[in-house]
Amino acid sequence: MFKRIAHVCLNVRNLQRSLDFYTRLGLEPVFRFTRQGGLFGVYLRLAESSFIEIFEDSKLEIPVNTGLVHFCLETENLDGLMVDLRARGIACADKKLGCDDTWQIWLKDPDGNAFEVHQYTPKSMQFTGGTVEADW
């Protein structure tokens, strides 16, 4: 019935700062939202038919978490991505093999929204199924 997550939406304190961050990650602005002529949101392409949209809320003291714990982006070359991120001045955690046998790193956007980037392995539980004991 469902094919993929189409997009994740984030409220941010400073639209331009967040736009700069996500475009440094390689996301491409697709279209913008205006209200009364003023820019207040941007839709960013992550991959074919996958997007992150960001909306400015300058009164936001901290990001509002309404149940969304994090989002995860997939890569086929985590080591290369880490080198590229660090060369762009984007901090990321060291690579770790998760208890699901999938490699992962973590980043934070300018508003502190933590997100994961992972690389599947042939043993990734997402493909093999089963039960795994959580290690966090």
Secondary structure as the mmCIF struct_conf table of DSSP 4:
data_model
#
loop_
_struct_conf.conf_type_id
_struct_conf.id
_struct_conf.beg_label_comp_id
_struct_conf.beg_label_asym_id
_struct_conf.beg_label_seq_id
_struct_conf.end_label_comp_id
_struct_conf.end_label_asym_id
_struct_conf.end_label_seq_id
BEND BEND1 ARG A 4 ARG A 4
STRN STRN1 HIS A 7 VAL A 12
BEND BEND2 ARG A 13 ARG A 13
HELX_RH_AL_P HELX_RH_AL_P1 LEU A 15 ARG A 24
TURN_TY1_P TURN_TY1_P1 LEU A 25 GLY A 26
STRN STRN2 GLU A 28 ARG A 35
TURN_TY1_P TURN_TY1_P2 GLN A 36 GLY A 37
STRN STRN3 GLY A 38 ALA A 47
TURN_TY1_P TURN_TY1_P3 GLU A 48 SER A 49
STRN STRN4 SER A 50 GLU A 56
TURN_TY1_P TURN_TY1_P4 SER A 58 LYS A 59
BEND BEND3 GLU A 61 ILE A 62
BEND BEND4 THR A 66 GLY A 67
STRN STRN5 CYS A 72 GLU A 74
BEND BEND5 GLU A 76 GLU A 76
HELX_RH_AL_P HELX_RH_AL_P2 LEU A 78 ALA A 87
TURN_TY1_P TURN_TY1_P5 ARG A 88 GLY A 89
HELX_LH_PP_P HELX_LH_PP_P1 ALA A 93 LYS A 95
STRN STRN6 LYS A 96 LEU A 97
TURN_TY1_P TURN_TY1_P6 CYS A 99 ASP A 100
BEND BEND6 ASP A 101 ASP A 101
STRN STRN7 TRP A 103 LYS A 108
TURN_TY1_P TURN_TY1_P7 PRO A 110 ASP A 111
STRN STRN8 ALA A 114 GLN A 119
TURN_TY1_P TURN_TY1_P8 PRO A 122 LYS A 123
HELX_RH_AL_P HELX_RH_AL_P3 MET A 125 THR A 128
#
